[in-house]
Amino acid sequence: MYSLPYYKEKDPAVVTGFMHQHPFAMLAGSDGEGRPVVTQIPLLIKEQNGCIVLRGHIMRQTDHHKAFMQNPQALVVFTGPHAYVSASWYTNPQQGSTWNYMSVHARGNVRFLEDDALLEILRETTALFENNYESPSLMEKLPVEYVQRLVKAIVAIEIEVQDIDTVFKLSQNRDKESYHNIIAQLQHGNEDARQIAVEMEQRAAGMKWE
């Protein structure tokens, strides 16, 4: 991880809020021989007894399922909008350009859960993302035979987060003029660029410039 102190988000509420906003995360690990595996899955983010717990499901008998059976250590990466930042926008343009982005890295061990927990995770996940109690695609409205086939192909996982780190790289190391010029330029970019501009603008009042 790109680990510089001024790019760290120190407010736990902001970190968990970011995770809730970007729940389709990258689950990475390695098998018993050290070969890397990765998959992207939607996750439920819970706060229990002062700990963050991640719950979701993965396909059975895939490379990542087999890997986590051999080595439960996992890294979960939550990512948000990102944007190119040209050095031509700085007061001193004679330096390298860069990229602004936000990312949360959560580490912990994968634990496989029983089928009862799997059904509950599927119900909660579907309800959360459907966001419509009348949706015909809610778990409790699906045919029983279909659900029975489905649960045979997937397995529930839980990760109690043991360590969490962040990079909220938002030009905090730039002078005031450069900072606001970056915002102005990003406001004319794509959707990701505009979101980064909004985030920077919200943080401007708390910035300390020399």
C-alpha positions in Angstrom: 0.0 0.0 0.0 1.1 3.6 -0.7 1.7 4.5 2.9 2.2 8.2 3.6 0.8 9.8 6.7 -1.0 12.7 5.0 -2.9 10.2 2.8 -4.4 8.3 5.7 -8.1 8.6 6.7 -8.1 8.9 10.5 -11.8 8.9 11.2 -13.2 5.4 11.6 -16.7 6.5 10.7 -15.5 7.8 7.4 -13.6 4.5 6.7 -16.6 2.3 7.5 -18.9 4.6 5.6 -16.6 4.3 2.6 -16.8 0.5 2.8 -20.6 0.6 3.0 -20.6 2.8 -0.1 -18.3 0.5 -2.1 -19.3 -3.0 -1.0 -18.3 -4.8 -4.2 -14.8 -5.5 -3.0 -11.8 -7.5 -4.2 -11.0 -10.5 -2.1 -7.4 -11.6 -2.4 -5.3 -14.4 -0.9 -2.9 -17.2 -1.7 -3.0 -20.9 -1.7 -0.7 -23.3 0.3 2.0 -22.9 -2.3 1.9 -19.1 -2.3 0.1 -18.7 -5.6 -2.1 -15.6 -5.6 -5.9 -15.8 -6.0 -8.4 -13.0 -6.3 -12.2 -12.6 -6.8 -14.7 -9.7 -6.6 -17.7 -10.2 -4.4 -20.4 -8.1 -2.7 -19.9 -8.0 1.1 -22.1 -7.2 4.1 -20.2 -4.9 6.5 -21.1 -5.4 10.1 -19.8 -3.8 13.3 -19.9 -6.3 16.2 -18.4 -5.8 19.6 -16.0 -3.1 18.4 -14.9 -5.2 15.4 -15.7 -5.0 11.7 -17.0 -8.3 10.3 -17.3 -9.0 6.6 -19.8 -11.6 5.3 -20.4 -12.9 1.8 -20.3 -15.9 -0.4 -18.1 -17.4 -3.1 -18.4 -20.2 -5.6 -17.4 -23.7 -4.4 -14.4 -25.6 -5.9 -12.9 -22.5 -7.5 -9.3 -21.5 -7.2 -10.1 -19.0 -4.4 -12.3 -21.5 -2.5 -9.6 -24.1 -2.5 -6.9 -21.5 -1.7 -8.7 -20.2 1.4 -9.2 -23.8 2.6 -5.4 -24.1 2.5 -4.5 -20.6 3.7 -7.3 -18.5 5.4 -5.4 -15.2 5.3 -7.2 -12.7 3.2 -6.9 -9.1 2.0 -10.1 -7.3 1.1 -9.8 -4.1 -1.0 -12.6 -1.6 -1.2 -12.1 1.0 -3.9 -13.9 4.1 -5.0 -13.6 6.8 -7.7 -10.2 7.7 -9.1 -8.8 10.3 -11.4 -5.7 11.3 -13.3 -4.1 14.5 -12.0 -1.9 16.4 -14.4 1.2 18.2 -13.0 0.3 21.0 -15.5 -2.4 21.9 -12.9 0.2 22.7 -10.2 1.7 26.1 -9.6 5.0 24.3 -10.4 4.2 22.0 -13.4 7.8 20.8 -13.7 7.2 17.5 -11.8 5.5 14.2 -12.2 1.8 13.8 -12.7 -0.2 11.5 -10.4 -3.5 9.8 -9.7 -6.0 10.6 -6.9 -8.0 7.7 -5.5 -9.5 6.3 -2.3 -9.0 2.7 -1.1 -9.5 0.7 2.1 -7.5 -2.5 2.8 -8.9 -4.9 5.4 -7.0 -8.0 6.5 -8.3 -11.0 8.4 -8.9 -14.8 8.1 -11.6 -16.4 6.0 -14.0 -18.6 8.0 -16.4 -20.9 6.1 -20.0 -20.9 7.5 -22.8 -23.5 7.6 -25.7 -23.5 5.2 -28.1 -21.8 7.6 -25.7 -18.8 7.7 -25.4 -18.9 3.9 -29.2 -18.6 3.5 -29.3 -15.7 5.9 -26.4 -14.0 4.0 -28.2 -14.5 0.7 -31.4 -13.1 2.1 -29.7 -10.0 3.6 -27.6 -9.4 0.6 -30.5 -9.6 -1.8 -32.7 -7.4 0.4 -29.9 -4.8 0.7 -29.2 -4.4 -3.0 -32.7 -4.9 -4.3 -33.8 -2.2 -1.9 -37.4 -3.0 -2.7 -39.5 -5.2 -0.4 -41.9 -5.9 -3.3 -39.1 -7.2 -5.6 -39.9 -10.7 -7.1 -36.2 -11.4 -6.8 -35.9 -11.4 -3.0 -34.6 -14.7 -1.7 -37.9 -15.5 0.1 -39.8 -15.2 -3.2 -37.5 -17.5 -5.2 -38.6 -21.1 -5.9 -37.4 -23.5 -3.2 -36.0 -25.9 -5.8 -33.9 -23.1 -7.3 -32.5 -22.1 -3.9 -31.6 -25.6 -3.1 -29.6 -25.9 -6.3 -28.0 -22.5 -5.7 -26.7 -23.2 -2.2 -25.0 -26.4 -3.3 -22.8 -24.3 -5.7 -21.7 -21.6 -3.2 -20.3 -21.3 0.3 -20.7 -18.6 2.9 -17.6 -16.8 4.3 -17.0 -14.5 7.3 -13.9 -12.4 7.9 -13.3 -10.7 11.2 -11.1 -7.7 10.3 -7.8 -7.8 12.2 -6.1 -4.9 10.5 -7.3 -2.0 8.4 -5.4 0.5 6.4 -6.4 3.4 4.0 -5.2 5.5 1.2 -7.3 8.6 0.6 -4.9 10.3 -1.9 -6.5 13.6 -2.6 -3.7 16.1 -3.2 -3.2 16.8 0.5 0.5 17.5 -0.2 -0.2 20.4 -2.6 -0.2 24.1 -2.0 -3.6 25.9 -1.7 -3.6 27.3 -5.3 -2.7 24.0 -6.8 -5.3 22.2 -4.7 -8.1 24.4 -5.8 -6.9 24.3 -9.4 -7.0 20.5 -9.4 -10.6 20.6 -8.1 -11.5 23.0 -10.9 -9.9 20.8 -13.6 -11.5 17.6 -12.2 -14.9 19.2 -12.3 -14.7 19.1 -16.1 -13.7 15.4 -16.2 -15.7 12.2 -16.2 -17.9 11.0 -13.4 -15.0 9.6 -11.3 -13.1 12.8 -11.7 -16.1 14.9 -10.6 -16.6 12.6 -7.5 -12.9 13.1 -6.6 -13.4 16.9 -7.0 -16.4 16.8 -4.6 -14.4 14.8 -2.0 -11.6 17.3 -2.2 -13.9 20.3 -2.0 -15.5 18.8 1.1 -12.1 18.5 2.7 -10.8 21.9 1.7 -12.0 23.7 4.9 -9.9 21.3 7.1 -6.7 21.6 5.0 -3.7 23.3 6.5 -1.5 25.1 4.1 1.9 26.7 4.9 
